[in-house]
Amino acid sequence: MRAAIFLTLCLLLPLVPLTVAQAEDAQDEAWPGDPIDNHVHMTWAAMTLEVNEWADENPDIVKLEDVGKSRAGKSLWVVQLSDWSTEFKPNGSSKEIIYIDGGHHGNEYLGTALAWLSAKYYIDGWIEGNEEAIQVLQNSEVHVLIMLNPDGNDIDTRWNLGQVDLNRNYDHYWNSCPTTQPGTSAFSEPETLANSVYMNTVVPDADLYVTMHTGVWIILYPWGKWPEQPPDWELFHSIREDVNGGISDIPIQNANQGLYPNCGTSRDYGYGVMGFPTFTFETDDEQFIPGSVEALNERLGEEMDVMRYLINNVWYWRARLDVQSITIDDDTLTLDVVNHGMASTANATLEYIGESGEVAWVSPFFSVNATNSSVVSFSVNAGMFGDEGMWNLNYQKRVINAATWVNETVNVSAMYVESEQDRFLIGYGLFNPISVLAAVIGVAAFANEAETRRKSERDEDNERNDASEN
Ligand SMILES: [Zn+2]
């Protein structure tokens, strides 16, 4: 009689948040708060007064940080929005992080206004009791650096006071292509240096970075440096399909091809160095006609619809692996894993930590495609897995090498059942409170552990021999 061990683990499903469709339903709601009809060209002084007012009047959701100075000594303000009464989401998990900046180019007022509006929407919404805004602030942190180049803004010029194009001054293939004034070295300018420090120290785990400009009405994703699609092209293309499929007809393209080759940009740095899903949002270049009256939230209504979609669905902008089952028979471990996220992952591993805390087994690397599931099998020695050990899953959030890693303990309650051979006890443990959300639990039995061990040892020898041939 062939002996086998079946070990099936019941797993907690992560709580999947608002769906895309649910988020879209909310978009018909009216703009929260009063119509906004000014601030097309906002001076740094006016913005400074306003963001301080936001923080003073709404300490529950607005924190204000001075994260650096421009060349002329003007503060670079970051408005940090979230429900600050709690560090975590209502379900106990970590909040998603969104990073937005505007005003790299001082003469691109409408792009700067879109950054300002992105903060204002959630502040107004929270005050008005808007459900979408409350959901966002309870489940995420939105960090907005509205005006990165206050000196250029106040004198209506693209450059900063050092006559540098700040959006060519980042440390990602800096000055490696025909370019406008990139500065004397990467991060030679206090404004870009402050921005990179903020990215690296405050929001390194952001799952969305949008940098706002004015020019041609378009949304650009990496790369600017190369015409090739980026490693996470699936994610960028999925977002394009969603946006163009019902939110806005705005073109969404690889920056190199959609605009022109460029390098040392905050977009390529945000993706290539930080691993953020990054977009450059270019509003159109028709600034307001003098004397005309058009509420800014209406002028940029469509752009805000896209921003709200990107923010509402930020949970999906990475890989989200969810182990369905781990089944072990005498010489094979089979892992069934679902990816709820819209980014693929590479270099994933499953590891088993033995009772004494040492890593007893690590799977070979495997990958899981976006919004897909995988069943992968590995040759193992079943005897090494006990019911007291722990399982860990390690994977990159996105395919780009710079992406942060997720190292999570797979929540399991392992069940070994000893009984007559080949008898399945389907449903055992189904009502274990920790596994209420688990999909299916199946448990089988093993008959002769000693025989299994001996057989496994033989298998291991065989595997070793196989491996030495590769
Ligand atoms: Zn620009």
Boltz pocket constraint, residues with backbone or C-beta under 6 A from the ligand:
constraints:
  - pocket:
      binder: B
      contacts: [[A, 104], [A, 105], [A, 108], [A, 167], [A, 212], [A, 213], [A, 214], [A, 215]]
      max_distance: 6.0
